[in-house]
Amino acid sequence: MTIPTVMLSPSGAQLSFWSTDQLRSSWDTRASLKVLANGCRLNALSAIQAAGSGHIGTSLSALDIMVTAKKFLAGDTFLSEGHQEDGIFFSSKGHDAPGLYSVMHLCGQLHDTDLLTLRRLGGLPGHPETITPGVPTNTGSLGMGISKAKGFIRAARLDDPDSRRPVIVMLGDGELNEGQIWESMPGATRDGYSELIAIVDANAIQSDTWVEHTLPMGNIGQRVEAVGWHYLECDGQDPEGIMACFVAAVGDPRPTFILAHTTKGSGVSFMESFDSSGEYYKFHSGALAPEVYAVALSEVVPAFSGVEFVVDQPALESSRNEFDASTPRSRPASMLTLWEEQVQQLMAADPDIVIMDGDLSYDTGTHLARKTFPERYVQAGIAEQDMVSMAGTLALAGKKPLVHSFSTFLTMRAAEQIFNNSTEYSRVLYFGFLAGLIPSAPGFSHQAVTDVGLMSSVPRMHLVEPSCASELEQASRWALAQGDPVYFRMGTTEPVAAATDTVAPGELTHRAPGTGVAIVSSGPLLTQQALLARDELVAAGGDVPAIYTMPWICSPLSAAAVTQLSQYAKVVVLENHNPARAKHFLVDAALRDVAGVSVSRMGLEGIPANGQPAEVLAHHHLDAAAMVKHFSL
C-alpha cells in the first residue's frame, strides 16, 4: 500500500487523501470493513481541514457504522462497478456529513476532488442536503430521523405492499434529547415497520461535555422496548458486531433500535481522550491546527495502509489548549464574547435572572455564568420546547428567564411554546445565536433567515438586533426593566465600535456621516460591510452614505428618526433575513409620504446559500462590493 495522495486545499495547504481507487484496491485484497473505515477517517479529517470547519469527533465515531451499513445494503455488489444498495441509509444527526461524504466517496458516489469542496459554495453542504446526488434527505436539524425513515417506508409499501427494503437511520445519543425521536416510535410499532432500523452512534459526548452531564437519558433499552421495538446493543467500532445486529434486525418482525457504543474521535488517540470531569470537548467541530493535523495523520494513515507515516513535527505538548478539558477554546471578539461577560454582570445585579441553555453553553456564552451562578443555570439539553415552556412558568412565578439556543432551533422548534408564553402576559427573554446568513458553512439547517418573520408575528414580542457592546448592554437592561417578551438576534461576527448614542425602541444609532444616501442596518455583519463600502466610496471621492443602525428592528420609527432620514434622497435598508415586517417595512412606511425620498432594500430572500462567508455574501449581493455598486446607482 502506498502513501496517500496529496491534494492542495482551496487555501493552498497540502492535505492527504486516499483516492477511491486506493480504497477499493484494499477491498479487492479482502481487507476488513474496519480497515476501510480507517481509510475513510483520513478523508473525513482532511475534508474538514480543507473546509476550515466541520464536525470531527462525531464523523470519526460513526464511520464503522456507516461503512457497515453500506456493505449490508449493497451485499455482494459492495464497491463493485455495479455497486447497488437494496435499501436506504442516512444519518439523522447530520453533523457527521464529512464522514458520510467519505463513505459515499468510497462507494464511488463522489469523486476524489469533491472532498475538497466541503462547505464551499456549490460544493458539499456542511450538513447533508438532497442537492448532493446520493443523499436521501436533508438532515442536521435534530430529531427528525425516525419520522423521515417512516415516510420512506410508507411510500415503498404504497408502491409495493410486499416491500421490506431496509431503511437504516443513524441517530446521535445527544439527539435522543429531542422529543420527536420518542414521538415517532410507537407508530412504527403499530404499523409493523420491521424494515426500520435505528442505530445510535452512542459516543457519550454532546456539544461540550458528557451526555450524562447534559441530559441523562435513563435506561434506553427499557424505554425502547416499552413501545414495542426490538432492542440490541453492540460495539459501534466493531463492524462485525454491527453487521450481526443488522442481520438480527431484518429477521425480527419489529422495528429495531441498536445502541452502538462508540468513542468520539475514534481512531485518533488525543481526540478519544476526554476526562470524566471534562467540561469542554475540543474536537466536536472545527479544523485542526496544522501541527495537530500532522500528528493525527501519523495515526490514521497507518491504520489503513499499514505503512509507517512519519511527520516532520515535534511532539505535541499536553499543555496545549486542545487537550485541556477544563478550559474553553479561545475565540475572537464577537457579540457572543460580549454577551458571556455582560450576562454575568446582569446576574450579579439581579438575583431573579435564571439562565437557560439547550446544550450550547459555550456557543451561546452562558458557560461562564453556569460556573458563577450554578443554582440559577438550567441545562435543558437538546429539548427546546421543554426549555421554553419551563421558562414560561419561571416567568409566571416572578423570575426572569433568559433562554439561549441557536436561532433556528429556538424559533422554529419552539414557536408554539413561545407564542403560548406570550399569551400569559409574562416576560421571557430569548437569545438566538447564529442569526442570519453567517455562519454559512454549516448550511441552511443552522442559518436563521426566517426567525424575524416568525418572532415578529408573536403578539407583544419585541425584536432587537444589536451591533455593538453599547447596544447590547442598553437593550438587555431595557428588556429586563419592562414586561414584554424580547427576542435578541445575536450575530457571531466582530461587533462594530461601541455607540455613544442612547438607544431605545424606534431610535437610530448614528454610525457615520454622509450626504445623499443613508444606510439603515442592524447587527454586526451587514453593518461592517456597509462601513467597508463607505470607506471605498470615501477613497473614490464624491458623496458617501451616512450609516445608521436600528437595534429595535420591528419597532415603528420615532419622530426624531423620521426627521433624521428625511434629509436623504435615498435610504437603503439592509436586512440579514428573509422579508418580514421589520426595518424595511417600517422605514418605507414612515417615509412614504416624505417628498423626494426613495427607500430600497438589500437583504435575503429564499433559501440561503451554503459555503464560506465571503463567497456566500458575494453570492447574495450583500458584501461591500455589491453595496458600493448599489449605493452608486
TAFENBEL-V743743 format. One record per backbone hydrogen bond with DSSP energy under -0.5 kcal/mol. NH is the residue of the N-H (numbers start at 1). CO is the residue of the C=O. If there is no record, write none. Layout:
nh;co
NH;CO
NH;CO
This chain:
nh;co
5;17
7;5
7;15
9;13
12;9
15;7
15;13
17;5
19;17
23;19
24;20
25;21
26;22
27;23
28;24
29;25
29;26
30;27
31;26
36;32
37;33
38;34
39;35
40;36
41;37
42;38
43;39
44;40
45;41
46;42
47;43
48;44
49;45
50;46
51;47
52;48
53;48
55;95
56;54
57;283
60;56
61;57
62;58
63;59
66;62
67;63
68;64
69;65
70;66
71;67
72;68
73;69
74;70
75;71
77;74
78;75
80;77
83;80
86;73
86;84
87;85
88;166
90;168
92;90
92;170
93;170
95;93
97;94
98;95
99;96
100;96
101;97
102;98
103;99
104;100
105;101
106;102
107;103
108;105
109;104
110;104
114;111
115;111
115;112
116;113
117;114
118;115
119;124
120;117
123;120
124;117
125;123
126;441
132;129
133;131
135;132
136;134
139;128
140;92
142;140
144;141
148;144
149;145
150;146
151;147
152;148
153;149
154;150
155;151
156;152
157;153
158;154
159;155
160;156
163;160
166;86
167;195
168;88
169;167
169;197
170;90
171;199
173;201
176;172
177;174
178;175
181;178
182;178
183;179
184;180
185;181
186;182
188;184
188;185
189;185
190;186
191;187
192;189
193;188
194;192
196;193
197;167
197;195
198;256
199;169
199;197
200;258
201;171
201;199
202;200
202;260
203;201
206;209
211;204
213;210
214;210
214;211
215;211
220;218
223;219
224;220
225;221
226;222
227;223
227;224
228;225
229;224
230;255
231;229
232;257
234;259
236;234
236;261
237;261
238;235
239;237
242;238
243;239
244;240
245;241
246;242
247;243
248;244
249;245
250;246
251;247
252;249
256;196
257;230
258;198
259;232
259;257
260;200
260;258
261;234
261;259
262;202
262;260
264;203
265;57
266;263
268;265
271;268
272;268
273;269
274;272
278;275
279;325
280;325
281;208
282;280
284;281
286;54
287;52
292;289
293;289
294;290
295;291
296;292
297;293
298;294
299;295
299;296
300;296
301;297
303;299
304;300
304;301
305;301
306;302
310;308
313;311
320;317
323;320
324;321
325;323
327;324
335;493
338;334
339;335
340;336
341;337
341;338
342;338
343;339
345;341
346;342
347;343
348;344
349;345
350;346
353;350
354;400
355;376
356;402
357;378
358;404
359;357
364;360
365;362
366;361
367;361
370;366
371;367
372;368
373;369
374;371
376;373
377;374
378;355
379;377
380;357
380;378
381;357
383;381
387;383
388;384
389;385
390;386
391;387
392;388
393;389
394;390
395;391
396;392
397;393
398;395
399;394
400;352
401;399
402;354
403;401
403;429
404;356
405;431
407;433
410;406
411;407
412;408
413;408
413;409
414;410
415;412
418;414
419;415
420;416
421;417
422;418
423;419
424;420
424;421
425;422
426;421
428;426
429;401
430;428
430;486
431;403
432;430
432;488
433;405
433;431
434;490
435;490
436;448
443;440
446;443
448;434
448;446
449;447
454;450
455;451
456;452
457;453
457;454
458;455
461;458
462;485
464;487
465;551
472;468
473;469
474;470
475;471
476;472
477;473
478;474
479;475
480;476
481;477
482;478
486;428
487;462
488;430
488;486
489;464
489;487
490;432
490;488
491;489
496;467
503;501
507;504
509;549
510;508
511;509
511;547
512;547
515;544
517;515
518;570
519;546
520;572
521;519
521;548
523;465
524;466
527;523
528;524
529;525
530;526
531;527
532;528
533;529
534;530
535;531
536;532
537;533
538;534
539;535
540;536
541;537
541;538
546;517
547;512
548;519
549;509
550;521
553;463
553;551
554;463
555;552
558;506
562;558
563;559
564;560
565;561
566;562
567;564
568;565
569;516
570;516
571;598
572;518
573;571
573;600
574;520
574;572
575;602
577;575
578;449
582;580
586;582
587;583
588;584
589;585
590;586
591;587
592;588
594;591
595;593
597;594
598;569
600;571
602;573
604;575
604;577
611;440
616;612
617;613
618;614
619;615
620;616
621;618
622;617
623;617
627;623
628;624
629;625
630;626
631;627
632;628
633;629
633;630
